């Protein structure tokens, strides 16, 4: 059985850098099952919509605000993810939303530099007690637009954001200064690897210039004690029930 918690050393790295990569958090059979299901799921296909970058290139995504009993939710409710989120955020968490991100070969657009809290601050989240887990569903590398992060940039706190294409982009004066003083990292991943990252970490990704698709499942969490003070496009506190560690493999069995 895979570990469901960060070690003290891993948690310290997460707090210092603003992110931590857990290699092979999910095994290949679990990821293969998710990919097969998503490709055959008409509900998923009908939920897809696009977001254009500053150059007009489009990335597709489908988003869900609540965890249910579908296969996507088995990942979002997995103790391998949720237990680590409770450590990172210091207490009970709930699912803020989850989304499947698709960058199609040669056309999938970029994501501009941003902090997730740059979006979520305006949703009534008083504190930056939010974090995300990006699960690699396909290989992610520099050619197909893997995640880029500025290590330690979460310590800057929330910076100003404005519209960039269909996206919300960070103040580039601050971003460029951060790039002069902090390390830019391309976080390449294999299917099943998971990147946990703080809501104030500056991150982006390039467009997909390769012949391979780049798919990822991103599960975002808010601390219970950070319950939003107003209604928004994402939910207020909703209890999250963890599933058993083997729930993904058991899902759909008769």
N, C-alpha and C positions, 0 to 999 in steps of 0.2 A: 504494500500500500504506500502511495506517495505521501510525503510529508505535507501537512496542511498549514504549517507555520514557518515564519522566518526564524532563523537562528538569531541570536543576539548580534552576531557580526553582520549578518545580512540586513537586519533592521537598521543597524547603525549606518551601513552603506546607503540604504534607502534615504535615511534622514539627512545624510551629508550631501548626496548627489541629486536627490529629488526623484530618483528612479532606481529600480533594481530589476534585473532580468533573471527569471527562473527558467533554466533550460529544461526542456522535456517535462513541463508541468503536466501536459496531457500526452498520452501515448498515441502512436500513429493510428491504431485502430479506432480510437475515439475521435480523432480529427478526421479520418477518412469517412467515418459515419456521419459526422456533421456536414462535410462537404457534399457527400452524396445526397443527403436529405435536403440541403439548401437548394441544390441544383434541380431537384424534382419537386420542390414545394411551390405550388401555384400562389399561395398566400404571400410568400416571400417575393416572388417575381412581381406580383401586383402591387407590392408595397414600396418598390424601389423608386427613388427620386434622385435628382441630380443637384450638385453644388458646383458652380463654376469658380475657377481660380481667377487671378488677375488677368491672365492671358486668354481666358475664355474656354479653357479645357475643363471637362466635366468629370467629376468623380461621382459614382453612384453609391447610395446607401439606403438601408431600410432600418427603421428605428422603432423600438418598443419601450414604453414607459414602465411596464409592469412585468414581473416574472410570473410565468404560469407553469404549465406542465409540459410544454413543448420541449424539443431537444435543445433549442437555443438556451432556454431557461435552466436546463440541467447544468450547463456550464456556469451561468450567472449565479446559480444557487449552490455550486460546488464548494465544499469546505476548503478545498485547495486554494480557492480564490477568496472566499468570504472570511475565513479565519485570518488570512494575511491582511485583508483590508481592515479588520477589527484591530489588529496590531498597529497598522499604519495610522489609523484615525483615532486610536485610543478609546475604543468602546463599540457599542452596538452600531451597526450600519444598516442601511436599506438600499435597495436598487434605485438609483436615480434615473437611469435608463440604460438600454443596451442597443447596440447597432452593429449591423454587418456592413463592412466597407468593401467596395469593389473598385479596383483600378484595372480597367480592361487594357489589354496589350496595345501599346502605341498611342492610345488616346486618353487613358485615365489621367485626370488632372492632378495638380499639386494641391497641397494644403499650405497656406501661408503661415508665417510665424505667428503663433498665438499662445496664450495660456487658456486652459479650459475655464478657469475662473473669470477670465475676461468675458466669456459668454454668461456664465452662471451667476455672477455677482448681481446681474440685473433680474434674476429670477427669484430674488428674495432670500438668497443664502447669505446670512449676515457674516459668517466666518468662512475661511477657505478650507473647511474640513471635508473636502471631497478628494477623491482619487479615482484613477481608472486602471483597468487591467486590459491590455491589448493582447489577445491570443492569436498567434499566427495560425491561419487556416491553410495558407500556402506559403512557400518560401518568400522571404522579403530580403532584398539586397539593394545595393545602390542603383542598379540598372532599372529595377521595377518600382522604385520609389519607397524605400524603407523609411522608417521613422528616424528623424534627426532630432537630437536634443542638445541643449546647452547645459552642460553639467553644472549643477549648483545654482542655476538661475531662479529656482523656486524661492531662494532666500531674498530675492529682490522684492518680494511681495507683488501684489497686483499692479500692473502698469496699464496705461491708457490703451484702448483699442478703438478702431474705427472700421468702416466697411471697406473690404477689398474683394472686388467681384461680388459673388454671392456669400462671401465668407466675412468673418470678423477678424481683422488682423491687428497685431500688436504695433505699438509706436516704434517705428524703425530706427529712430535716433537711439532709443534705449537698447533695442536689439543689437544694433551695430556696436555699441559700446560694450555690451555683454560679450559679443563675439571677440572683441579685442582682449578681454580679461579672463574669459572662461573657455573651457574646451568644448568644441563642437564635435559631437560623436554621431556616426551613422550606426544605428542599432540594427544590425542584420540578424535575421531570425530564421529558424527552420520551423516547419509545421509542428505545433504543440508547445513551442516556446511561448513564454508570457512576459510582457513588460508591465510592471507596476509603476505608475508615475503620479506624482503630486499634481494637484490642480493648478498650481502656479508655475510649473515647469514650462519654460519656453520650448516649443517643439514645432516641427513642420515636416513636410515630405515633398519630394520632387514628383513630377508626373512620371507615369510609367512609359519608359522609352524602350522596353524590351518586348519580346514576343510571348512572355508569360503573364498570366493574370496574377494580381496580388489581392488576396482576400484576407480579411481579418475580422474577428469578432471583438468588439470593445465593450466591456462591462464597466459602467460608471456607478460609483457609490457615494452616498452622503452619510455623514454621521447623524444618528438619531437626534443628538442634542443640538444639531444645526438645522432642525426642522424649519423650512422656509416660512417667512412671516406673511407671505402673500401667495395667491394662486399664480401659476405660470404654466409654461408648456411642459414642464416636468413635475413629477408628483411631490407632494408633501410626504411626511413620514408614513410608510406603509410597512408593517412587519414583514421581514424576509425569512422564510423557512428554509434552512439548509437541507439539502438532500444527502443521501448516503454517498460514500466515496465511489461506489460502483454504479451509481444511478445512470450514468451515461451509457455504460455497456448494457444495462438492463432495459433501458428505455425502448419501447416498441416491441419487446418480447411478448409472446403469447403463451 
